[in-house]
Amino acid sequence: MKAAVCTKYGPPEVLEIREVPRPVAEDNEILVKVMATAVNSGDVRVRGLAVKGMMKILMRLAVGFSKPRKPILGSVYAGVVESVGSRVSSYQVGDRVFGMTGFNFGTHAEYVKVKVRSIISLMPKQASFEEAVSLIFGGQTAIYFLLKAQIKKRSSPSMLIIGSTGSVGTAAIQIAVSYGACITVVCSTAGKPLMESLGVSSIIFYDQQDFTSQEKTYDIIFDAVGKTTARQCAHLLKAGGVYKTVGGVDYASENLEQLRMIKALWEIGAYQAVIDRTYTLEEVVEAHRYVDTGRKKGNVILRIS
């Protein structure tokens, strides 16, 4: 099968399209023919070892010292069940599924095998493969941090989302609204049309003003791009308010319950796909280059089959 292989840490050009052995599903595994996947911030961070200080050592220990020990990147997928192991009864050949592999990676390929008890579900109704896969990474991350901020225990919380146009930011807006939050976002003026399409009217444009100088305060502040610190935002929090960032030592954990929540939100129309650009597997270097610019709006998709 064809796969995008990360040959070492470095710029997008370290990625190569190669023929590699097709995986075989064992007793409790499912082989999925990948129809669509995504290039997200996690992929480019691992490929480029794009972390600072001690985090470089920790990342090398976690994913590989001189190069990724899982050389096929990609952590989300949507596709069709190709085969199932002898102990699998919950899925059948031909089922349309979507899911997440986390640090096992492997989805930037024509096939991926996953455990039957991994983060996998039947795809949301009426979703295309590209739409389904675009929901996962941002949705899982946003749900994790919003629940950490105890959004469920707050009545109509006021919330500031910093970096609102990426996959995590656009997911956080929609999921927070489903919890009854009143949203203010921080983005560039170029992000205005996307924010308005998501129903956001309270927008602070960071290329026109310093959002930290505002007088308004919030119950929750969520930095979806990791560009701020708790100290910089402390004066913007109400008493008892919570600050969360994707840029800290707290990494989002994924689970099946969150994937099912994402699916349910899509099916009731509360969570829509936000897709910026779509590339083919052979264009994976160009996809990584674009994500590296930091200008993507929503998700960058790789169409595999």
N, C-alpha and C positions, 0 to 999 in steps of 0.2 A: 504494500500500500504506500501511497504518498504521505509524507509528513514534513512539517517544518521543524528542523532540528537546530537547536541552539548549540553551536560548536564550542563556544567559550563565552565568557562575560565580555560585553562590549557594545558597540553601536548596532543598529539594526542589521548591518551587513554581516554580522556573525551568524545570522539565520540562513540555513540552506534547505532547499527542497530535496529530499532524498527518498529513495525506495527503502522501506524497512519492513521487517516481518509483520504480517497481520496477526494481531493477538487472537487467542483462542479462549473462549469462555469455558471456565472450569465448572465444577458442580454447582456452586452457589453464585455464579456470575452471569452477567448479561453482556453480550456483544452488541454494541450500537453502531450502526452506520451513521456517521456524523453528517448532518445536512447543513448545519450552521454552528458557528462558535463565535467568540468575540476576542478582541485584543483589548484588554483593560489595563488599568494602572498597575495592577499586580504583575502582569506579564512583563511590562516594560521595566518595572523596578527590578525584577529578578534578572532579566536579560542584561541590563546595564549595571547590575549591582549598585543601583542608584539609591544608596542610603549613606548616612554620614557617621563618622566616628566609630564607636564601639558596635553600632548596628551592622557595620560591614562584617565584622567578625561573627556576630550572631547569625547573620544571614548565610555566611559561608558554612557555618556549622549546621544550619537547618537545611540548606538546599544543595550544598556542594562546595568544596573548597576552591578548586581551580576552574570549575565549570559546573553547570547544573547536573546533578546526578540523575535527574529526570529531564533528559534533553529535549523532549517534546513538550513545549509549554502549552498554555491554554487550560482554563479551569472550569469552563462552562460549555454545555453542549445542548443541542436539540437535534433529534434524529429519529431513526426507525430501528426497532429491535431486529437484529440480523439473526441471532441465535441465542438460545438460553441453555444454561447448565441443567444437569439431570435433577437437581434439587430445587429448581426454580418453578414455582407455580403461579406467582402473582403477575407475571408478564408473559406475553406470547409473541412469537415472531410476527412482525408487521405493526406492533403497537408503536404509536408516536409518543416519544418520551422526551423529557428534558431534565437536566440536573447539573450537578456541580461535583468536581473531583477534588477541589481544594489543592493541597500541596502534593497530591499525586499527579496533578497536571495531566498531560496526554491528549488534550482535545483538539490541538491543531494538527489533526490527522484525519484520514478517511474513516478510521474505525477507532473506537475506544472500548475497553472492557471495564465494567464496574461491578462492584458487589451488589447483590440484590438488596442488601440492607443499607446501601449507601444513600446519598442525597439524590434520589431519583423519583420521578412521578410521571404519570401520564400528562401530556401537554395540556395547557389550558384550551378550552373549547374555542373554536373559531380563530385561533392564533396561527400565524404562519411560523415556519421554523425560525426565521429571522426575528420575528416579534417575540416569540417565546424565549429565545436565548438572550435577548436584550434585557429581559426583566430580572435576570438571576443575580448577577454580581452586585449591581447597585441596590437591588431590593434586599438581598441578604445583609449587606453592609449597613444599609439605612435602618432596617428593622433592629439589628443588633444594638446599634448605638442609641436609637430612640427608646428602646426598652430599658437600656442601661440608664437613660435619663429619666426613667419612670414616667414616661408620657401617659401610660395607661392610668396612672393614679391622679392625674391632673385634669381639672375641668377647664376646657377651652384654653389651654395654655398658649401664651404668646411665645413665638419662636423665631429666632434669627438663624438663617441658613447661609453660611459663607461658602462661596464656590458652588453656586446653585445650578450651573448648567451642565455639569458632567454627569456620568452615569449614576454616581451616588447622590449627587445633589438633586437631580430630577426625580429620582426615586424617593428621596427623603421628603420632598415637597408633597408628593401625592400620598405617601403613607401617613405623614403627619396630619394632612387634611382629613384623612379617613378617621383619625383619632379626635377630630374636632379642633385642631390647633389653628391659631391665627398666625399666618406666615408673613415674615418680612425676609427678603433675600438680598444678598450681596453678589453682584456680578458686573461685568463690563457693559457698556451701552450696546455692544453687539449682541448681548444675550437677551435684550428686551423682547423681541418677537417670540422667542421660545418661552420666556416667563409668562407672557400674556397668554400664550396658547395653553399654558397649564393653569390659567386662572389666577395668577399672582398679580396683584395691583400695587403692592407695597414693595418698591424696588429701590435699593441704594446702589448707585453706579460707582464702583471704586475708581474709575478713571475720571470721575468728576468731583468726588469728595471723599474724605477720610471717614469711613463708616464708624470708626472708634470714637469720633468726636460728637456723635449724636447724643441726645438727652434721653431718648427712649430706653427703657430697660425691659428685660425678657425673663421668662421662666426657664427657657432652654436656649442655649446657643450651641449650634452644631456646625463645626468646620468640616465640610465634606471634602476638602482638598489638603488639609494639614498645613496651612500657611500661617496660622496664628498660634498664640500660646494662651494658657489660662490667665496669665498675668495681664496680657494685653486686653483681654475682654472682661476682666473681673468687674469693672465699674459699670458694665452693661447688664449685669445680672441683678434680678430682684432678690430680695431676701429669700433664701432657700432655693435659689435658682441653680441650674446645673450646666456646666460647660463640658462638651465632648468634642474630640477631634480624631480624625483618622490618622493624624500625624504623630500620635504618641506611642507609648509602649503597649497600649491596649489594642490588640488586633481583633478584628471581627471574627467570630466563630460562626460557622454555618451549620444548619441542621435541617432535618426534614420538615419539622413543624413550620419553620420560616418559609421553606419552598412551597408548602401547601397554602400558607397565607398569601404568598405572592400570586399563586394560581387563582385563589378565591377572589382576590382584589381585582384581577384582570376580568374574571368572569362576571363580576357585578359592575364593571365599567369604572372602577375607582383607580385603576392603575393602567396607564397606557404606555406603549412602547415609544421610546425616544431614540431614533436611529439617525446618526449623523452621516456616516459613509459606509458603503459596503464594498469589500474587496474579495477577490478570489484567493484561494490558498496560495497560488503562485505569486500573488502580490503581497505576501505577508511582510516583506521588508518595507514596502511603501506604507502599509498599515501601521507598522511600528514607528516609522518616521513621523507619521501624522500624529499619533498619540503622544510621541515625544515632544511635540510642539506645545502641548498643554492647551490647545485651542479647541479640542473636540467638544461638541455639544451632544451630550447623551452618550450613545454607544457607537463603537466601530465594530462592524460585523465582518467575519470571514465566512463567505459562502463556500462550502466544501464540495457538496454534490448537487 
